[in-house]
Amino acid sequence: MTIEPIAIFRSPIGGKFGVPRQAGLVPELHGTISFIEPYNNADALRGLDGFDYIWLLWAFSMSGRSQEFKATVRPPRLGGNERIGVFASRSPFRPNGLGLSSVRIAGIDFEKCEIQVLGADLADGTPIYDVKPYVEYADSHRDVRSGFVQSHAWDPLEVIVPDNVAAVFKTEEVDALKGILSQDPRPQYHDNPARIYGLVFKGKDVKFKVEGSTLSVVGIEDTK
């Protein structure tokens, strides 16, 4: 079987650094699914406006996958130190490099063959292989176990964005940026309060540092 992209995802996040680790963690984050030929046909979207959520099947195109299969991974939720089986994780380093995300539909442009979505965990330029409607009676399961995710809480950071940086973005973009940063995009083995990190957001390189449970944006630059 061969598969090919049917659409490209457009996101304000310009690289894999800073992408939310799961869909829905940053519900303010806006993105666009832009269908490509021959799939940019309005008839293919007919009836989709009757659903609130969709499933996206997409590619971890920025993960730099190795040809060698590795049976275990180190999830950030476990501090990046403890190993578990790859099939018990959401790691991007998978045999076929496929991602699965449930995102909320914010709008559909039938003329342009685009779907506006909220809460996606995809970087700009990510290829999408399929779109399917989310159906509550079949796709939602209550009172289920969630393995190590359930036993290891992830506490969001307090995010401080100075006024001069906030003024560069729209209000809804600032909310999305704060949501992204609150998830602590740093590698989990990094804990240097003096280190400055950079996150590409809306074509800007947002500089920040983390001390304790507080993340402070310290500046912004144009991307090169």
C-alpha positions as CSV (number, residue, x, y, z in Angstrom):
1,M,0.0,0.0,0.0
2,T,1.2,3.5,-0.8
3,I,-0.2,6.7,0.7
4,E,0.2,10.3,-0.4
5,P,-0.7,13.6,1.3
6,I,-4.2,15.0,0.6
7,A,-3.6,18.3,2.4
8,I,-1.0,20.5,4.0
9,F,-1.4,21.9,7.5
10,R,-0.8,25.6,8.1
11,S,0.2,26.6,11.7
12,P,1.7,29.7,13.4
13,I,4.3,27.3,14.8
14,G,7.2,27.3,12.3
15,G,9.0,24.1,13.5
16,K,8.7,21.1,15.7
17,F,10.0,23.0,18.8
18,G,7.0,24.2,20.7
19,V,4.3,22.1,19.1
20,P,1.9,20.9,21.8
21,R,2.6,17.3,22.8
22,Q,-1.0,16.3,22.3
23,A,-4.0,17.7,20.5
24,G,-6.4,19.8,22.5
25,L,-3.8,21.0,25.1
26,V,-3.9,24.5,23.6
27,P,-7.5,24.9,22.4
28,E,-6.8,28.5,21.4
29,L,-4.2,27.5,18.8
30,H,-5.6,28.1,15.3
31,G,-4.6,26.1,12.2
32,T,-5.7,25.5,8.6
33,I,-6.0,22.3,6.6
34,S,-5.4,23.2,3.0
35,F,-6.3,20.5,0.5
36,I,-4.1,19.9,-2.6
37,E,-4.9,18.6,-6.0
38,P,-6.8,16.4,-6.8
39,Y,-8.4,16.4,-3.4
40,N,-9.3,20.1,-3.3
41,N,-12.8,19.3,-4.4
42,A,-15.7,20.9,-2.4
43,D,-17.8,17.8,-2.9
44,A,-15.3,15.8,-0.7
45,L,-16.2,18.1,2.2
46,R,-19.9,17.9,1.7
47,G,-21.6,17.2,5.1
48,L,-18.5,17.8,7.2
49,D,-20.1,21.0,8.6
50,G,-22.4,18.8,10.6
51,F,-19.5,17.7,12.8
52,D,-17.7,19.5,15.6
53,Y,-14.4,17.5,15.5
54,I,-12.4,15.6,13.0
55,W,-9.6,13.0,13.1
56,L,-6.4,13.8,11.3
57,L,-4.0,11.2,10.1
58,W,-0.6,12.9,9.4
59,A,3.1,12.4,9.1
60,F,5.8,13.2,11.7
61,S,7.7,14.9,8.9
62,M,10.2,16.7,11.1
63,S,11.3,13.9,13.4
64,G,14.3,12.8,11.5
65,R,13.4,9.1,11.8
66,S,16.0,6.5,11.8
67,Q,15.7,3.4,9.7
68,E,16.4,1.2,12.7
69,F,13.4,0.1,14.7
70,K,13.7,1.0,18.4
71,A,11.3,-0.8,20.7
72,T,11.4,1.7,23.6
73,V,11.2,5.5,23.9
74,R,11.5,8.0,26.7
75,P,8.3,10.0,27.1
76,P,8.6,13.7,28.3
77,R,5.8,12.9,30.7
78,L,8.2,10.6,32.6
79,G,10.9,13.2,32.7
80,G,12.7,11.9,29.6
81,N,14.6,9.3,31.7
82,E,12.3,6.2,32.0
83,R,11.8,4.0,29.0
84,I,8.5,2.4,27.9
85,G,7.5,0.5,24.8
86,V,6.9,2.6,21.7
87,F,3.4,1.2,21.3
88,A,2.5,2.4,24.8
89,S,3.5,5.9,23.9
90,R,2.6,8.8,21.5
91,S,6.2,9.2,20.5
92,P,6.9,10.6,17.0
93,F,9.6,8.0,16.6
94,R,7.4,5.2,15.3
95,P,7.9,2.5,12.7
96,N,5.8,4.4,10.1
97,G,6.0,7.9,11.5
98,L,2.2,8.5,11.5
99,G,0.4,10.8,13.9
100,L,-3.3,10.8,14.9
101,S,-5.0,13.9,16.3
102,S,-8.6,14.9,17.1
103,V,-9.1,18.7,16.5
104,R,-12.1,21.0,16.7
105,I,-13.6,22.5,13.5
106,A,-13.7,26.3,13.6
107,G,-15.0,26.8,10.1
108,I,-15.0,25.3,6.6
109,D,-14.3,27.3,3.4
110,F,-15.8,25.1,0.6
111,E,-14.6,27.4,-2.1
112,K,-11.0,27.3,-1.0
113,C,-11.2,23.7,0.2
114,E,-9.9,24.6,3.6
115,I,-10.8,23.6,7.1
116,Q,-10.1,26.0,10.0
117,V,-9.3,24.0,13.2
118,L,-8.5,24.6,16.9
119,G,-6.2,22.7,19.2
120,A,-4.0,20.9,16.7
121,D,-0.5,19.5,17.6
122,L,0.9,19.9,14.1
123,A,3.7,22.2,12.8
124,D,3.4,24.4,9.8
125,G,3.9,22.4,6.6
126,T,2.9,19.0,8.0
127,P,1.4,16.6,5.4
128,I,-2.0,15.2,6.1
129,Y,-2.9,11.8,4.8
130,D,-6.6,11.6,5.8
131,V,-9.5,13.4,7.5
132,K,-12.3,11.6,9.2
133,P,-15.3,12.9,11.2
134,Y,-15.2,12.4,15.0
135,V,-18.2,10.4,16.1
136,E,-18.9,10.6,19.8
137,Y,-20.8,7.3,20.4
138,A,-17.9,5.3,18.8
139,D,-14.8,7.5,19.5
140,S,-15.4,8.6,23.1
141,H,-14.8,6.1,26.0
142,R,-15.5,7.1,29.6
143,D,-13.8,6.0,32.8
144,V,-10.9,4.3,31.1
145,R,-7.3,3.8,32.3
146,S,-4.6,6.0,30.8
147,G,-1.4,4.3,31.9
148,F,1.5,6.4,33.0
149,V,-0.3,9.6,31.7
150,Q,-2.8,9.2,34.5
151,S,-0.2,8.7,37.2
152,H,2.2,11.5,36.2
153,A,0.5,14.9,36.2
154,W,1.7,17.6,33.9
155,D,1.4,21.0,35.5
156,P,1.4,24.0,33.1
157,L,3.8,26.9,33.7
158,E,2.8,30.4,34.5
159,V,3.6,32.5,31.4
160,I,4.6,36.2,31.5
161,V,4.5,38.0,28.2
162,P,5.7,41.7,28.3
163,D,3.5,44.3,26.7
164,N,6.0,45.1,24.0
165,V,5.9,41.5,22.8
166,A,2.1,41.1,23.2
167,A,1.6,44.2,21.1
168,V,3.2,42.5,18.1
169,F,0.4,39.9,17.9
170,K,-3.4,39.9,17.9
171,T,-5.2,39.1,21.2
172,E,-6.1,35.6,20.1
173,E,-2.5,35.0,19.0
174,V,-1.2,36.0,22.4
175,D,-3.6,33.6,24.0
176,A,-2.4,30.8,21.8
177,L,1.3,31.7,22.4
178,K,0.7,31.6,26.1
179,G,-1.0,28.2,25.8
180,I,1.9,26.8,23.8
181,L,4.6,28.1,26.3
182,S,2.6,27.0,29.3
183,Q,3.1,23.4,28.2
184,D,6.9,23.9,28.6
185,P,8.4,23.1,25.2
186,R,11.9,22.5,26.6
187,P,13.4,19.0,26.6
188,Q,12.7,17.6,30.0
189,Y,16.3,17.2,30.9
190,H,16.9,20.9,30.5
191,D,16.7,22.9,33.8
192,N,18.9,25.9,33.4
193,P,17.1,29.1,34.4
194,A,19.8,31.2,32.6
195,R,19.3,29.5,29.3
196,I,17.4,31.4,26.6
197,Y,15.2,29.4,24.2
198,G,13.6,30.4,20.9
199,L,10.2,29.5,19.6
200,V,9.2,30.3,16.0
201,F,5.6,31.7,16.2
202,K,3.9,33.7,13.4
203,G,7.2,34.3,11.7
204,K,8.8,35.7,14.9
205,D,11.5,34.1,17.0
206,V,10.1,34.4,20.5
207,K,12.8,34.2,23.2
208,F,12.1,32.9,26.6
209,K,13.6,31.4,29.8
210,V,12.1,29.3,32.6
211,E,12.8,29.5,36.3
212,G,10.9,27.2,38.5
213,S,7.3,27.1,37.4
214,T,7.4,30.5,35.7
215,L,8.2,31.1,32.0
216,S,9.2,34.6,31.0
217,V,9.3,35.9,27.4
218,V,12.4,38.1,27.3
219,G,12.3,39.3,23.7
220,I,11.3,38.8,20.1
221,E,13.2,38.8,16.8
222,D,12.4,38.4,13.1
223,T,13.2,35.0,11.8
224,K,16.0,34.8,9.3
